Amino acid sequence: MYIIMLGAPGSGKGTIGTEICKHYNLTHLATGDIFREEIKNQTELGKEAEKYISQGKLVPDEITIKLVEKQLDELDGAVLDGFPRTIEQASALDSYLNSKGKAITAVIDLNVPDEDLVVRTSSRVICSNKTCRAAYNTKFMPSKVEGVCDVCGSALIRRADDVPEIIRNRLKVYHEETEQLINYYREKELLEPIDINIYSETTREDTTAKTFNAIDKRIAE
């Protein structure tokens, strides 16, 4: 089973992706983690990727595709988070899976209104202790004591780029980059939109249940 996670920054891709992995016994593959691991191990592909990342540039599709395929070679199913990002990557993934006699099961698209995401993301804080890094949200999941980590008692801090202006720009870039990808999977009838309103009674459990239902429906087809 291969599940692709789509969703803007702060939409909960990582959280829901983790729940999918637990429920269906899949491996979570995030391109950021793959890059870091390959760079840490100083593989040839890792060295190539590092040249771009160190300059703040996007890693070219050719390298990204090779890195992901290298990981997929060792797995019999995965949740893909952060890949594909382009039509070229999506097409390469289709070709790779077809060569293995496999296919994408579903593309989960987490839809959260942009202004909701601005509020959610600008309210994020994390533990300043680098060995802890527990995450909180001052509006939706606050710590027991304001500004203090529940786990280790260290001070909570906000990321420098978690401010409304920067968040809105990230969202703009995301929509521009992803619009074609969403249409690509919609035309293939693989897209499963999951609408989320952080101000309604919708909880993480509700979102997870909706996602499982969408995947189960695909499996049963």
C-alpha positions as CSV (number, residue, x, y, z in Angstrom):
1,M,0.0,0.0,0.0
2,Y,1.3,3.4,-1.0
3,I,-0.3,6.6,0.4
4,I,0.6,10.1,-0.6
5,M,0.1,12.9,1.9
6,L,-0.7,16.4,0.6
7,G,-1.5,19.5,2.7
8,A,-0.2,22.9,3.4
9,P,2.4,23.7,6.1
10,G,0.7,23.2,9.5
11,S,-2.2,21.1,8.1
12,G,-1.2,18.0,10.1
13,K,0.4,15.8,7.4
14,G,3.0,14.5,9.8
15,T,0.5,13.7,12.6
16,I,-2.1,12.0,10.3
17,G,0.7,10.3,8.3
18,T,2.0,8.8,11.6
19,E,-1.5,7.5,12.5
20,I,-1.8,5.9,9.0
21,C,1.5,4.2,9.5
22,K,0.5,2.7,12.8
23,H,-2.9,1.6,11.7
24,Y,-1.8,0.0,8.4
25,N,1.8,-1.0,9.5
26,L,3.5,1.2,6.9
27,T,6.7,3.1,6.9
28,H,6.7,6.9,7.0
29,L,8.9,8.5,4.3
30,A,9.5,12.2,4.6
31,T,11.9,13.7,2.0
32,G,13.5,15.9,4.7
33,D,14.4,12.9,6.8
34,I,15.7,11.1,3.8
35,F,18.0,14.0,2.9
36,R,19.3,14.3,6.4
37,E,20.0,10.6,6.7
38,E,21.8,10.4,3.4
39,I,23.9,13.5,4.1
40,K,24.7,12.2,7.6
41,N,25.9,8.9,6.0
42,Q,27.8,10.9,3.3
43,T,26.4,8.7,0.5
44,E,27.1,9.8,-3.1
45,L,23.5,11.0,-3.4
46,G,23.6,12.6,0.0
47,K,26.7,14.6,-1.0
48,E,24.9,15.8,-4.2
49,A,21.8,16.8,-2.2
50,E,23.9,18.6,0.3
51,K,25.4,20.9,-2.4
52,Y,22.0,22.4,-3.0
53,I,20.6,22.3,0.5
54,S,23.7,24.1,1.9
55,Q,23.0,26.9,-0.5
56,G,19.3,27.1,0.4
57,K,18.3,25.7,-3.0
58,L,15.8,23.0,-3.8
59,V,17.3,19.6,-4.5
60,P,16.7,18.8,-8.3
61,D,14.0,16.3,-9.1
62,E,16.5,13.8,-10.5
63,I,18.4,13.5,-7.2
64,T,15.2,13.5,-5.1
65,I,13.6,10.8,-7.2
66,K,16.7,8.6,-6.9
67,L,16.8,9.0,-3.2
68,V,13.1,8.2,-2.7
69,E,13.4,5.2,-5.0
70,K,16.4,3.9,-3.1
71,Q,14.2,3.9,0.1
72,L,11.2,2.4,-1.6
73,D,13.4,-0.5,-2.9
74,E,13.6,-1.7,0.7
75,L,9.9,-1.4,1.5
76,D,6.6,-3.1,0.6
77,G,4.5,0.0,1.4
78,A,4.9,3.5,2.6
79,V,3.3,6.8,3.5
80,L,5.0,9.5,1.4
81,D,5.2,12.9,3.0
82,G,6.8,15.7,0.9
83,F,7.1,13.6,-2.2
84,P,6.1,14.1,-4.9
85,R,6.2,17.9,-5.1
86,T,6.2,18.2,-8.9
87,I,4.5,16.6,-11.9
88,E,7.9,15.1,-12.9
89,Q,8.3,13.5,-9.5
90,A,4.7,12.2,-9.6
91,S,5.3,10.7,-13.1
92,A,8.6,9.1,-12.0
93,L,6.8,7.6,-8.9
94,D,4.1,6.1,-11.2
95,S,6.7,4.6,-13.5
96,Y,8.7,3.2,-10.5
97,L,5.6,1.6,-8.9
98,N,4.4,0.2,-12.3
99,S,7.8,-1.4,-12.8
100,K,7.2,-3.2,-9.5
101,G,3.7,-4.2,-10.3
102,K,2.4,-1.8,-7.7
103,A,0.3,1.4,-7.6
104,I,-0.7,4.3,-5.4
105,T,-3.6,3.4,-3.1
106,A,-4.8,6.9,-2.3
107,V,-3.7,10.6,-2.2
108,I,-4.9,12.2,1.1
109,D,-5.3,16.0,0.7
110,L,-5.7,17.7,4.1
111,N,-7.7,20.9,3.4
112,V,-7.5,23.6,6.1
113,P,-8.5,27.2,5.4
114,D,-5.4,29.4,5.0
115,E,-6.3,31.8,7.8
116,D,-6.9,28.9,10.2
117,L,-3.4,27.7,9.3
118,V,-2.0,31.2,10.0
119,V,-3.6,31.1,13.5
120,R,-2.5,27.5,14.2
121,T,1.1,27.9,13.0
122,S,1.7,31.3,14.5
123,S,0.6,29.8,17.9
124,R,3.1,27.0,17.8
125,V,5.8,26.8,20.4
126,I,8.5,24.2,21.1
127,C,10.7,23.3,24.1
128,S,14.0,25.1,24.0
129,N,15.7,22.0,25.3
130,K,17.3,20.4,22.2
131,T,17.0,16.9,23.7
132,C,13.3,17.3,24.4
133,R,11.8,19.5,21.7
134,A,8.2,18.8,22.9
135,A,5.7,20.8,20.8
136,Y,2.7,22.8,22.0
137,N,0.1,25.3,20.7
138,T,-0.8,28.2,22.8
139,K,-4.4,28.3,21.5
140,F,-5.2,24.7,20.9
141,M,-2.8,22.5,22.9
142,P,-1.1,24.8,25.6
143,S,1.3,23.6,28.2
144,K,0.0,23.3,31.8
145,V,2.1,26.3,32.9
146,E,2.3,29.1,30.3
147,G,5.8,29.2,28.7
148,V,7.0,26.1,30.5
149,C,7.5,22.6,29.0
150,D,5.3,19.9,30.7
151,V,8.0,17.3,30.0
152,C,11.3,18.8,31.2
153,G,10.4,22.2,32.6
154,S,12.5,24.2,30.1
155,A,11.3,27.4,28.5
156,L,9.1,27.3,25.4
157,I,10.1,29.2,22.3
158,R,8.6,30.2,19.0
159,R,10.3,29.6,15.7
160,A,11.5,32.8,14.1
161,D,9.6,32.1,10.9
162,D,6.3,31.2,12.6
163,V,4.9,34.8,12.1
164,P,1.8,35.6,10.1
165,E,3.5,37.4,7.2
166,I,6.0,34.5,6.6
167,I,3.3,31.9,7.1
168,R,1.1,33.5,4.5
169,N,4.0,33.6,2.0
170,R,4.7,29.9,2.6
171,L,1.0,29.1,2.0
172,K,1.1,31.1,-1.3
173,V,4.1,29.2,-2.5
174,Y,2.6,25.9,-1.5
175,H,-0.6,26.5,-3.4
176,E,1.3,27.6,-6.5
177,E,3.5,24.5,-6.4
178,T,0.8,22.0,-5.5
179,E,-2.2,23.1,-7.7
180,Q,-1.0,21.1,-10.7
181,L,-0.2,18.1,-8.5
182,I,-3.7,18.1,-7.0
183,N,-5.2,18.3,-10.5
184,Y,-2.9,15.4,-11.6
185,Y,-4.2,13.1,-9.0
186,R,-7.8,14.3,-9.3
187,E,-7.7,13.3,-13.0
188,K,-6.3,9.9,-12.0
189,E,-9.2,9.6,-9.5
190,L,-6.9,9.0,-6.6
191,L,-7.5,12.2,-4.6
192,E,-9.2,12.0,-1.3
193,P,-9.9,15.5,0.1
194,I,-10.2,15.7,3.9
195,D,-11.7,19.0,5.0
196,I,-10.6,20.3,8.4
197,N,-11.9,23.3,10.4
198,I,-9.8,23.9,13.5
199,Y,-12.5,26.0,15.0
200,S,-15.3,23.4,14.7
201,E,-15.8,20.3,16.8
202,T,-13.5,18.4,14.4
203,T,-10.7,16.7,16.4
204,R,-7.5,14.9,15.4
205,E,-9.4,11.7,16.1
206,D,-12.2,12.8,13.7
207,T,-9.7,13.6,11.0
208,T,-7.9,10.3,11.5
209,A,-11.2,8.4,11.2
210,K,-12.2,10.2,8.0
211,T,-8.8,9.4,6.6
212,F,-9.0,5.7,7.5
213,N,-12.5,5.5,6.0
214,A,-11.2,7.0,2.7
215,I,-8.3,4.5,2.6
216,D,-10.5,1.5,3.5
217,K,-12.9,2.5,0.7
218,R,-10.0,2.5,-1.8
219,I,-8.7,-0.9,-0.5
220,A,-12.2,-2.4,-0.9
221,E,-12.5,-1.3,-4.6
